Amino acid sequence: MKASPLSSPKQSPWRNPFGIALVAYYLVMVVVGLLIPADILQANAWARDFSDFMASIVPQIDRITALNIKPDVNRFYFSVLWAGSPVLFVISLFLIWDGWRQRSALMWTAPFKTASVPMVFATLVFIAMLQVNWLVDPTLRLSRSYFGTVLGRATLAQLFVLGPVIFGLGLAAWLLGWLSGYIPRNMKEPRHE
């Protein structure tokens, strides 16, 4: 049985330097979230100025602050997360490029019907994350665990920034792949055994 020209040896995700960089970025932001002191905005004028500047660019920061669940810490942490989002964007861009180059990512070879269901679901999650108030109610225990605990904020609340950045880039690449005709030309045929 001959190998198809589209097939390539499957590389372990733990050997992909861009995947490792994405995990490292996440872990660095976890550490940052764990180390933010509770009085960061009262004790440091630079932190207030930085958070106000970032909130003027990203409305999500004010929405999270308005929840009034540890508002100072969350305001500063989400300001740091959004300030780091260009680094996250570049890492994600290289990860998508590497998947395209190796044709290893399902995104570049899946039929439209197979790939569209996760994309529609991800689009709905993305829209909900952009509108934090749809997804978060300050009286819910889940919201308190996301934004009110150190570990929840550092590990789970990060998804409110990671999700839109990674999803937005992935959706743009996927749509470009379909509109340019690249994905239809390279779709893997279903195996008939």
Disulfide bonds with the S-S distance in Angstrom:
none
